[in-house]
Amino acid sequence: MGRERTYISDVEALNLSDKTITGASFSFYVFDKGKARIGEGYINLTNISAGETVKFQVTIAASGSPNSVAVLTSTSAPRTVSITVNSVPQGAVLTVDGKSAGTTPKLIDVEIGKHILGFEKEGFNSGKFPLEITSHDASGGSVSYELGSAALDTIELRDGSVLTGDLVSVSRSSSRQCDSLRV
């Protein structure tokens, strides 16, 4: 994340209903062009008559360059949340609750509730990560999972070829031509 900057934005709220809004609270989230959440804020409205337009300014503190805004009422929660899932190393096969979701890094939508993210990559130990999404979570977060150490030994030969397996023994005779390796 970069240095936090402050932005001021003009906002218009229009009561489209035929009733007075005695009080309403909204959360807004600011995203960069990569859809990562970089800032947030709150708006409280009171006594807005039917058809009335209210103009005001909001101050937004953001750690990047804002590109889009999402506004949610405090009484309605998103049914799904978008998060970026990454792995170290990248390129792991990702599963969400046992269902294939592609390879990392991957932007996924997950429903509110408990989930298990699975990670597999050839040559590394696979792993699972528990994830819980609540009604208070907003899109734009990320998860990063570090895969376990290599599950198999890797040996690079002089000709550039690579052997992968469980190393049992290595021996060398006095002649360079007689190196032996048992995998």
Secondary structure, 3 states (H helix, E strand, C coil): CCCCEEEEEEEEEECCCCCCEEEEEEEEEEECCCCCEEEEEEEEEEEECCCCEEEEEEEEEECCCCCEEEEEECCCCCCEEEEEEEEECCCCEEEECCEEEEECCEEEEEECEEEEEEEECCCECCEEEEEEECCCCCCCEEEEEECCCECCEEEECCCCCEEEECCCEEECCCCHHHCEEEC
